[in-house]
Amino acid sequence: MTDEISTRFKSELSSFYLLVLLNLVFGALAMAFGIQFVIASVLGLTGGQTTPEFRMITGVFSMVCFGLGISWVLSSAKILKGITGIRREFRHRTATATDETVTRGIVRMVAHYRENQKTIRTMILVCTLGGFCFLALGIMNSMEFFSGGFSSGRFVLNSYLLIPSALLTLAIALVSLLSSYYFLHFSRTWDLRQQETAKSEDILKKSMGIDKE
Amino acid sequence: MNSRRTPYEIYWEILVYCKSPRSFTTIINRCDLNSKTGQEYIEFLSSKGYLSLTKDGGKSTYVATERAHEYVVLFTEIYQKLFDTIPGFRL
C-alpha cells in the first residue's frame, strides 16, 4: 500500500509545486505588464490622443492588474517556500519511501495546508480577479490595433508590434483563470482531507484513552 | 515543521523519533517545539505509558514503548488512508 500511496503523494506534490511555480512566474509577468500598460496609458494621455477616456480606463485597469500581480507573487512565494521543504525529502529519492517517510510527508502537507488555507483562498480570488482584469486589458489593447468603423465596414490594423503584447496579456488572463480553477480543485481535495483528519481525532482519542477522562 | 500541527500529529512525531532513546533537547529540536510545550507533550506521553524514561548516569533519555507502537500504526493507517480513499489532485 505504501508504494502506491508514496507514488500518489509524490505526484500530487509535484503537480502542486508546478502550479505554484507557474503562478509565481505569471504573477511576475502580470506585475511587469501591469506597470508597462500604466506607463503606456500615461504616455498616451500626454500624446494628445483623441480618446483620453479610453486611455484612462486602460490605465486604471493596468494599475489594478499591477496590484493583483504583487499580491499574486507574494502569495505564491509563501506557499512555494513550504512546499519546497516538503518536496526536498522526496525529490531525489530513488528507493521506495518508508511508511514513516510517507506519513511524515503527509503530516507536513496537512499542516502546510492548514496554515495556508487562507492564502490559498486568497490565491483563488486573486487569480480569478486577475484573470478577468487581464482579459479586459487584453481586449482593450486588441481594440487599439484596429481603426475604422462599422459604417464604412473597414478595419485597419495599426501596428503589428502590438500583437505580441496583446497576445501575452490574453495568455496571462487564461493562465490566471486556469490557476484559479486548479487551486479550487486542490483546495476542495485538501478540505476533504482536513475533514477526515478531524474525524479521525476521535479514533485517536479513544485509542489513547483520552475520551474517558 | 513549524506549521500548525494537531497534538496527535505532534505525539506521532515524538513517538516515531523516540524509537531509539533520545534526550529531551534532541526531541524538542527535532519536533520543533519550545521547551514548555515539549515538556507538556513528553509528560503527557509518559503518563499514558507511551514513553519511558531511562536514566543512565547523569543522562536521561526517553524511548517509545510497545503501547506507542499501536498508536503509531493506527495514526499511519489513518493518514495514509487520506491518499487512498480521497481522489487526488493532478494537473
Interface residues (C-beta under 8 A of the other chain):
Chain A: M1 T2 E4 I5 R8 F9 S11 E12 S15 F16 L18 L19 G82 D99 E100 V102 T103 R104 I106 V107 R108 V110 A111 H112 R114 E115 Y182 H185 F186 T189 W190 L192 R193 E196 T197 S200 E201 I203 L204 S207 M208 G209
Chain B: M1 S3 R4 R5 T6 Y8 E9 Y11 W12 E13 V16 K48 Y50 E70 Y71 L74 F75 T76 I78 Y79 Q80 K81 L82 F83 D84 T85 I86 P87 G88 F89 R90 L91
